Amino acid sequence: MIRIFVWLSLAASAISQVSEAPESVFERAGELYRTKRYAEAEAAYQELLSHGNVSYEVYYNLGNSCFKQKKYGYAVFFYEKALRQAPGDEDIFFNLELTRAHLKDQIIIPPDFFLFHYYRLALYFFSIDTLAIAVIVLWNLLLLMLLIKLFFQHRPRLFNFALYGIVLIFTLSAYAFVARVYIDSTKEEAIILNGVCDIKSEPDPAAATVFILHEGAKVEIRSAADEWFEIRLVDGKVGWVRRGDVGIL
């Protein structure tokens, strides 16, 4: 009986240590970063990702670790990953813009009509997970209010205004969620990770180089062929890049 108790205690202790491991690794990575051991900090944060501990904090700190090592392509990649999980985080956005200032490729983006600009800002203000939660909560709240309207004749004077407001917010949230799901499923983007990349006219190392991209450049993936991606820039340029030279967002 004592042996069984000891074995169970050891098992519980082991399980506890496993559950605490991500926190201890995160703290160790933070300490490595504070002591300017940036490469080791990067490896520790990568260890968290490899075990499925994905969060915007891990991506953000990975971006910081890479930035300190002047690995600007990887820094942009991880900041972009963090920003997709926490779109409203000002620190991530600031560090991303700071890193972009160090990039060699300053691609000029054609100006949008001002309404499209604000539309995109609104669409990406919240993460897709936040939108999904909002839609579920608002839908249940809407059903509850419809039941109240159906079965209770004596309602507060402002009830109808509140109901119409919830209908409006639910409609906008549902539209934003569907639009984000559609965009994320049809548009795949990537970041150039390596220092200098020759962009080819076709998926062949011997093909002509149509232009050159440097680390940190953001591209849209249009198609794939073996070890190559066909990419498109915001200015309309199209070419082929090796898979290993980019990080998929």
N, C-alpha and C positions, 0 to 999 in steps of 0.2 A: 504493500500500500504506500509506504514511504517512497519507494522507487518511482511509483507511478506519479506521486505528487511532485517529486523532484523533476521528473521528465516533463510534466505539464508546465511546471514553473519555467524550465529552460525554454520550452517551446514558446510560451507566452512572451518571454523576454526576447527571443529571437524575432518573433512577429513584431514586437514593439520597436525593436531596432530597425527592422526593415521599413516600418511605417515612418520612422523618424529620419531615415537616411536622406530623403530629398531635402529636408530642412537643413540638415547638417552640411550637405554638399553645397546648398545655396549659401549658407553662412561662410563656409570655407572659401567659396569662390569670391564672395564679397571681401573677405579678409585679404585674399591674394590680390584682388584689384586695388584695395587701399594701400597695400605695400608695393604697388607698382610692378607686380609680377603678372603682367597682362596676358602673356601666352598661357601661363598656368591657369589663370582665371578663365580664359576662353575655353580651355580643355575641360575645366570643371563644369561650366555651363553647358558645354556640348554633352557631357556625361548625363546631365539632367534630361536633355532632349532625347538622348538615346534610350532612356528608360521611360519615355512617354510623359515626362513632366513638362508639358508644354504650357506656357503662359506668356503674357506680354512682358512680364517682369524679366523672365529668362531671356527672351529675345532682345529686350531693351539693353540689358546688361551685357549680352553678347555683342551687340552693336557698339557699346562703349569700349569693350575690351579690344575689339578689332580696330576701332578708330584710334585708340592709343598706340596701336602697332602700325598705323598708317595703312591698314588693309581696308581701303575705302570702299572697294567693291563689296566685300563681306559686310562692312558696317552698314552700307545702304540696304543691303539685302535683309539684314536682321532688323533694322529700324522699320523697314516696310512691313515685315512680318508682324512686328509689334503693333504698328499703327493699324493693321487690319483687325486686330483683336481689341484695340483701345483707340478708336478713331479720334476721340476728343482729347487725348492726352497731349498737353502743350509741350511737355519735356521731350517726348518722342519726336514731335513735329519739329521742334527747335533743333534738336541734334541731327535730325535728318537733313534739314536745310543747311546746317553748318557743314555737314559732310559733303553735301552736293557742291558747296562752294570750293571744295578741294578737287573736284573732278575735272579731268581734261576735256571731256565732251560736254559742252554747254549747248545742248540741243534746243533750238528755239521752237517753242510750241505755238502753233498758229492760234491767234486769239479767238475765243468763243464769243458768241452772242451773249450779252450779260445775263440774260434769263437762264441760259444753259449753265452758265458758271454757278449761279446760285442754286440751280436745281441739283447739280452734282454735290455742292457743299451740303445741302439738306439731305441728299440721299445717303451720303457717307458720314453723316454726323454721328450716327450710332452704329455699333457693330451689328452684324447679322444675328448674333445670338440675342442681343438686347431687343432687336425688333421682333424676333420670334416670341420671346417672353411677353412683350407688350401686346402682341396680337392675341395671344392666348388669354391673358388677363382681361383685356378689353372685351373679347368675345364673351367670356363668362359674365362680366359685369353687364354687358348689353343684354344677355339672356335674362339675367336677374331683373333688370329694370323693365324688360318687356313683360315678364311674369307679373311684376308689381302693377304695371299699367293695365294688364288684363284682368287681374283678380281684385284689385283694390280701387274703389271709386274715389275715396277721399285721399288725395295725394297733396304733397306740398305744392305751393304755387309755382315754384321754380323747377318742378320735376321735369316738365316737357323740355325746358331749355337745357337741363342737364342731359336728358336723353338724346337730344339732337347734337349736343356737343360731343357725347361719347360716340355717336354714330359717325360724326365727322372725323374724330381722331382715329377711330378704328379703321375707317376707310383709307385714310392717309397712311396709317401704319401698315395695313395689309398691302397696299400698293407698293410702298417702299420695300417691304419684305420680298414680295414677288419679283420686283424689279432687280433687287440685289441678288436673289437666287438665280435669276435669268442671266444677269451680267457675269456672275462668278462662274456659271456653268458653261458659258459660251465664249468668254474672253479670258485667255490665259496669258499671264505676264511673267517676265523673268528679269533678272539683273545679271549683267556681265560681271563675273567674279574675278577673272584673271586680268593681269595688267594690260595686255594689248591683244586684240583679237582681229584676225583678218576675216572679214565677212565676204563669203564667196558668192559667185553668181549661180552656183548649183551645188548640190551636196557631194562634192568631190574635192579632195585636198589639192588636186592639180588644176582646179577651175580658177578662173580669173578672180582677183580680189576687187570687189566693187567699191568697198570703203572699209575703213578701220574704226573699231570701237575700243574704248578703254574701259577699265573697271568702273563699275557704278552706273553705267548707262542702263536705262530701263527700256525694255523691248516688249513687243507683243508677239506671242508665238502663234503662227498661222497654221503650220502643219509640221509633220515629222517624217523623216526618212532615215531608217537605220540609226546611225550615230549623229544625225544632224537635225537641227530645227530650222525651219523657215521662219524668219523674223521680219517684223515691220516696225519702223520707228514712227514717232508721232508726226515727223515731217514728211512721211510718205515713202522713205527709202526702204527697199526690200532686199533681203539676201539670206544666206545660209550660214549658220554658226554651229560648231561642234557642241554636243550636249554637255560635255564636261566643262565647258567654258561659262555656263550660265547656272543660276540658281532659280528654281521655279517658285514663284510666290504662291 
